[in-house]
Amino acid sequence: MGGLDPHSFMLASGILYTAMPVTVWALLNKRHPRLNLNLWCFSGLLTAANFILYSLRVALPGTLSGSVANAVGFAAAALGAATLRLEAGRPVGTTALVSLVVTASAAAAW
């Protein structure tokens, strides 16, 4: 008996991360500010895309499964942080977050 295949685990995680934001959006659609909810759920979908891209590392070219997956993951984390700041009524600092994502993505690709 073999162990758990990491690619299968990442794919299953990606599918779960796809279902979670869709469920959260369906439950909170009428009860929460629309912009915050949409941004939060979109960051969850980006996280799901990140996991799915990593799981397809064997089937996809290295650029798509590596560099693009890293950029999507960094963007998901930055969008989640921006949404939490927006929810708290604090300034988002979009320029700083975008430059951080671009810098981290470039450093990871290098």
C-alpha positions in Angstrom: 0.0 0.0 0.0 1.3 3.4 -1.0 1.0 6.6 0.9 -1.2 9.5 0.0 -0.2 11.0 -3.4 0.6 14.8 -2.9 -0.9 15.7 -6.3 -4.2 14.1 -5.4 -4.2 15.7 -2.0 -3.6 19.2 -3.5 -6.4 18.6 -6.1 -8.8 17.5 -3.3 -7.8 20.6 -1.3 -8.4 22.8 -4.4 -11.9 21.3 -4.9 -12.7 21.9 -1.2 -11.4 25.5 -1.4 -13.7 26.0 -4.4 -16.7 24.8 -2.5 -16.0 26.8 0.6 -16.2 30.4 -0.9 -19.2 29.5 -3.0 -21.0 28.2 0.1 -20.0 31.2 2.2 -21.2 33.6 -0.6 -24.6 31.7 -0.8 -25.1 31.9 2.9 -24.0 35.5 3.5 -25.2 37.1 0.3 -28.1 39.1 1.7 -26.6 39.6 5.2 -23.2 41.1 4.6 -21.8 44.1 2.7 -21.6 43.0 -0.9 -18.1 44.3 -1.8 -16.4 42.7 1.3 -18.1 39.4 0.7 -17.4 39.3 -3.0 -13.7 40.1 -2.4 -13.4 37.6 0.4 -14.9 34.8 -1.7 -12.8 35.7 -4.7 -9.7 35.4 -2.6 -10.9 32.0 -1.6 -11.4 31.0 -5.2 -7.9 32.3 -6.0 -6.6 30.1 -3.2 -8.4 27.1 -4.8 -6.9 27.9 -8.2 -3.5 28.0 -6.5 -4.0 24.5 -5.1 -5.3 23.1 -8.3 -2.4 24.6 -10.3 0.0 23.0 -7.9 -1.8 19.7 -8.1 -1.5 19.7 -11.9 2.3 20.2 -11.7 2.9 16.9 -13.5 0.5 17.6 -16.4 1.1 21.4 -17.0 4.3 23.2 -18.1 6.5 24.4 -15.3 5.8 28.1 -15.9 2.0 27.6 -15.5 2.2 25.3 -12.5 5.0 27.1 -10.7 5.3 30.8 -11.4 1.6 31.4 -12.2 0.5 29.3 -9.2 2.8 31.3 -6.9 1.5 34.6 -8.3 -2.1 33.5 -7.8 -1.3 32.4 -4.2 0.3 35.7 -3.4 -2.6 37.6 -4.9 -5.1 35.5 -2.9 -3.3 36.3 0.3 -3.0 40.0 -0.5 -6.7 40.2 -1.5 -7.7 38.5 1.8 -5.6 40.9 3.8 -7.1 43.9 1.9 -10.6 42.6 2.5 -10.0 42.3 6.2 -8.6 45.8 6.3 -11.7 47.0 4.4 -14.0 45.2 6.8 -12.3 46.9 9.7 -12.7 50.3 8.1 -8.9 50.8 7.7 -7.2 52.0 4.6 -6.4 49.2 2.2 -3.1 50.4 0.8 -3.7 49.0 -2.7 -0.4 50.2 -4.2 1.6 48.6 -1.4 -0.2 45.3 -1.7 0.1 45.2 -5.5 3.8 46.0 -5.3 4.3 43.3 -2.7 2.5 40.7 -4.8 4.5 41.7 -7.9 7.8 41.6 -6.0 7.1 38.3 -4.3 6.0 36.7 -7.6 9.1 38.0 -9.3 11.3 36.7 -6.5 9.6 33.3 -6.5 10.0 33.0 -10.3 13.6 34.0 -10.2 
